[in-house]
Amino acid sequence: MNSELRIRTPEGIVFAYTLAGPVTRCLAYAVDLLIIGAVQRIVSMLLIFAGILAPDIAMGLLIVAFFAVSVGYGILFEWLARGQTPGKKLLRLRVMDARGLRLQVHQVVIRNLLRFVDGLPLFYMLGGIVSILSPRGQRLGDLAAGTIVVHNPVRAEPDLDQLLAGKFNSMRAHPHLAGRLRQRVSPVEARLALQALVRRDELEPHARIQLFSDLAGHFRSLVSFPPEITETLPDEQYIRNVVDILFRTRQKAPEEAAELVH
């Protein structure tokens, strides 16, 4: 199994992901099993208590509930928590699309439904063998869903004051439009714009121009600032201004305020 997966975007950006090994994945799943077991026990106690009046119905509901908890646990957390169950979060792992695209709900459902097949015949034997033989460490559920499991290390946040220093942000003169921009931009879009600025020097010149052109076009479509302050802005500077609005909620610096007065 390769220890790293490298994905190159059409804009020339290369993302490197460290693939999760079978031991780490096993430990994460063990944590999840403990939580699943605790939830199933609570549900079982509630249904058994209800079964005093209707034991046959309670037994049927118990079987359905066990299946729903086992499958629904992974689906719920991996979809709502962007590929992380509590066990994966504890071990710093994340499920993601194998091509680097956004994880889709049908992928989450498929990989969790096939977990029972991976568990055959006992103790996750089939899934373990397949993941060891797979170049990307994928079990059957991952292969069918087109997903991988990667390490999710804590990344140091960039110094925004240093990254955005030296440029006046004329878009801050329109706080109502800046507020609208914050409302309409998703966390993923905001992080993508920030990472584009952080890694811009790693790009080839043509890829850099194309990337910031695409990003600027997207953010311009979300909120229209007055043309007199944006038409002359280069695309890269436009994204700097957007990132400044999205990530820095500080009051205007004295030199900015003075410039606005004049």
Buried (B, 14 or more C-beta within 10 A) or exposed (E): EEEEBEBEEEBBBEEEBEBBBBEBBBBBBEBBEEBBEEBBEEBBEBBEEBBEEEEEEBEEBBEEBBEBBBBBBBBBBBBEBBBBBBBBBEBBBBBBBBEBEEBBEEBBBBBBBBBEBBBEEEEBEBBBBBBEEBEBBBBBBBBBBBBBBBBBEEEEEBEBEEBBEEEBBBBBBBEEBBEBBEEEBEEEBBBBBBBBBBBBEEBEEEBBBBBBBBBBEBBBEEBEBEEEBBEEBEBBBBBBBBBBBBBEEEEBEEEBEEEEEE
